[in-house]
Amino acid sequence: MVEVEIVRRNGRIVSFSLRGHADAGPHGHDLVCAAVSALSIGAENAVGELCGVQLECDAGEGGGYLHCAVPDGLDRRTDEKVQLLLEGMVVSIKSIERQYGAYIRLNHRGGE
């Protein structure tokens, strides 16, 4: 199962983590893993390209782990853009969880 954790502080997303494998299909053909990976890496890339902000990320070798944190000290306007992109990722992951709940769990820490 893929465990997705969204950490918030004062309503803002400050980090997100993915752990595990969905095991919803054979290696290389697992749609749940592929979707969650695309969303999380896509969000990281979008924040970098569209906001000029590099998330502080750490990925495990061989997959199965990704942690990204929003750097401190962003100006208000940039932070709002970053938050919108990350909230979009969360909405999409919620959709996957509704349809494939046996393979993915979305957890929130620090209040939604």
C-alpha positions as CSV (number, residue, x, y, z in Angstrom):
1,M,0.0,0.0,0.0
2,V,1.2,3.5,-0.8
3,E,1.0,5.8,2.3
4,V,0.8,9.5,1.4
5,E,1.2,11.9,4.3
6,I,0.5,15.6,4.0
7,V,1.9,17.8,6.8
8,R,0.4,21.2,7.4
9,R,1.3,24.1,9.6
10,N,-1.3,26.9,10.0
11,G,-3.3,25.4,7.1
12,R,-0.3,25.5,4.7
13,I,1.2,22.3,3.3
14,V,4.8,22.3,4.5
15,S,5.7,18.8,3.3
16,F,4.5,15.6,1.7
17,S,5.8,12.0,1.8
18,L,5.0,8.8,-0.1
19,R,6.0,5.4,1.3
20,G,5.5,1.9,0.0
21,H,4.2,0.3,-3.1
22,A,0.6,-0.1,-4.2
23,D,1.0,-3.7,-5.5
24,A,-2.1,-3.0,-7.6
25,G,-0.5,-4.7,-10.6
26,P,2.8,-6.2,-11.8
27,H,6.0,-4.2,-11.4
28,G,6.1,-1.7,-14.2
29,H,2.3,-2.0,-14.9
30,D,0.9,-0.7,-11.5
31,L,-1.5,2.1,-12.4
32,V,-1.9,3.3,-8.8
33,C,1.9,3.6,-8.3
34,A,2.3,5.2,-11.7
35,A,-0.4,7.8,-11.0
36,V,0.8,8.7,-7.5
37,S,4.4,9.0,-8.7
38,A,3.3,11.2,-11.7
39,L,1.3,13.5,-9.5
40,S,4.0,13.9,-6.8
41,I,6.9,14.3,-9.2
42,G,4.7,16.5,-11.4
43,A,3.9,18.8,-8.5
44,E,7.6,19.0,-7.6
45,N,8.5,19.9,-11.2
46,A,5.6,22.4,-11.5
47,V,6.6,24.2,-8.3
48,G,10.2,24.5,-9.7
49,E,9.2,25.6,-13.2
50,L,6.2,27.9,-12.4
51,C,7.2,29.3,-9.0
52,G,11.0,29.2,-9.2
53,V,11.1,27.3,-6.0
54,Q,13.1,24.1,-5.5
55,L,11.3,21.8,-3.0
56,E,13.7,20.1,-0.6
57,C,13.3,16.4,-1.7
58,D,14.7,13.1,-0.8
59,A,13.9,9.9,-2.7
60,G,14.7,6.3,-1.8
61,E,16.8,4.3,-4.2
62,G,14.6,1.8,-6.1
63,G,11.4,3.8,-5.5
64,G,9.0,3.4,-2.6
65,Y,9.9,6.6,-0.8
66,L,9.7,10.3,-1.6
67,H,9.7,13.3,0.9
68,C,9.4,16.9,-0.2
69,A,9.4,20.0,1.9
70,V,8.5,23.6,1.1
71,P,11.5,25.8,2.0
72,D,10.9,28.5,4.6
73,G,11.0,32.2,3.9
74,L,9.0,32.4,0.7
75,D,7.3,35.7,-0.1
76,R,3.5,35.6,0.3
77,R,2.7,35.6,-3.4
78,T,5.1,32.8,-4.3
79,D,3.9,30.8,-1.3
80,E,0.3,31.1,-2.5
81,K,1.3,29.7,-5.9
82,V,3.2,26.9,-4.3
83,Q,0.3,26.1,-2.1
84,L,-2.2,26.0,-5.0
85,L,0.0,23.6,-7.0
86,L,0.4,21.3,-3.9
87,E,-3.4,21.5,-3.1
88,G,-4.1,20.4,-6.7
89,M,-1.8,17.4,-6.1
90,V,-3.8,16.5,-2.9
91,V,-7.2,16.8,-4.7
92,S,-5.9,14.4,-7.4
93,I,-4.5,11.9,-4.8
94,K,-7.9,12.0,-3.0
95,S,-9.6,11.0,-6.3
96,I,-7.2,8.0,-6.6
97,E,-7.8,7.0,-3.0
98,R,-11.6,7.1,-3.5
99,Q,-11.3,4.7,-6.5
100,Y,-8.4,2.5,-5.3
101,G,-8.6,2.7,-1.5
102,A,-7.3,-0.8,-1.1
103,Y,-3.9,0.3,-2.5
104,I,-3.4,3.9,-1.2
105,R,-4.1,5.8,2.0
106,L,-3.9,9.6,2.3
107,N,-3.1,10.9,5.8
108,H,-3.0,14.5,7.1
109,R,-0.9,15.7,10.0
110,G,-1.2,19.1,11.6
111,G,-4.8,19.8,10.5
112,E,-6.3,20.1,7.1
